[in-house]
Amino acid sequence: MVNFYVVPLVIKLLLLLLNIISHCTQFPQAMDILLAEFHKACIYTVPKHIVNSQSAWDSDAYQRLDSIMRLYGALVQTDIRNVTNIHGIEHGWAWFARFLNKISANNRATATALNAYI
């Protein structure tokens, strides 16, 4: 039996994503709820940017942004054999195009979000 406490965090997240994606194929509304939680936690998953919000950001906010965007990017890019990811790579490319076309890359938050997603 594997001690789950010594498994690296990356492996834990991968197992979590595989579990989420496999359940979302059976219950598509679960993906909508998950995406709503992503959008509530981080506006860059929409993608959207609020211009005057930069002054209130601290290093913890950038770390949260980085973590959420990494998880969102992993969710979009995860591919499981014989399971259809209903929010898969086609949504990832659409998000990427909207992000590059709509949001200016002249601040730290957008650079952090883009770097974490890729």
N, C-alpha and C positions, 0 to 999 in steps of 0.2 A: 504494500500500500504506500502511496506517495504522500509525504507530509506536505500539505498544501501551503504551509507557512514558509517553506524554504524554496518554493517555486518562484522564479523571477517574475516581477510585475508584468513584464511584456507578455509572458506566457499566460498569466492570469487574464490579462485584457483580451488576448486572442481567444481564449476559451470562452470568455464572456461574450465577445462579439459573435463567435460561431453559434453559441446558444441563442442569442438574441435573433440573429438572422434566420436560424432554422425555425424558431417559434413564430417569427413574423410572416413566414410563408403560410403558416396555418391560420394565423390571426392577423390579417393585414392592418387592422385598426391599431394594433400594438405598435407598428412602425410609425403611424401618425402621432401617437401619444409620445413616443420616444423623440421624434423630430420636434414636437412642440416643446418638450423639455429642453432640447438643445437650443431652440430659438429663444426660449425664455432665459436660459443661462448665458447665452452669447449671441449678440445681434449679428455678428459676422457670419454665422451659419445661414443667415437669410439670403444673401449678403446685403448688409446695409451699414452705413456709418453715420454717426451723429457728430457733427462738426465740432461743437463746443465741449465735448466730453473729455478731451485730453488732459485738462488741468487737474481733474480729480483722480487721475490714475496713479497708482503707486506700483512698486515692484510685484506685490502680491497679485494685483489685478492683471498684470502682464503674464504672470505665471499661470493664473486661472485661464486666461485667454489661450495661452499656449496648450494647456492640458485639454481643454474642451475641443479646440480645433484639431489636435492630434487624434483624439477619440473619434470625432466626426469624420476626419479623413480616413481613418482606419475602417470605420463602418462602411463608408462608401466604396472603398477599395477591396474589401474582403470578398473573396470568391470561394464558394464551397462547391465541390463536385456534386452534381445531381440536385442542387438546391438553388432556387432562383432568389437572388437578393433583390427585393422589390425597390430598394433605394440604392441601386448599384452604380456601376461606373458611368453609365449614361447620365445619371443625375450628378455625379461628380464632375463630369466634363461641363455640364450645363452650369453648375455652381462656379466652376473655375472661369468660364467665359464671362458670366455675369460679374464676378468679382473683379476681373481685369478690366472690363469695360465700364463699370459703374463707379468704382471706388478709386479715389486718388491714392497713390502709394507714397505720399509725402509725409507720413508720420509713422511713429514706432508701432502703433497698434495694428495698422494694416500690414506692415512688414512682418510683425510677429504672427498674425493670423495666416498669412500666405505661406510663410516658412514652415509653420507647424502643419498646415494642411498637406503640403507637398511631402 
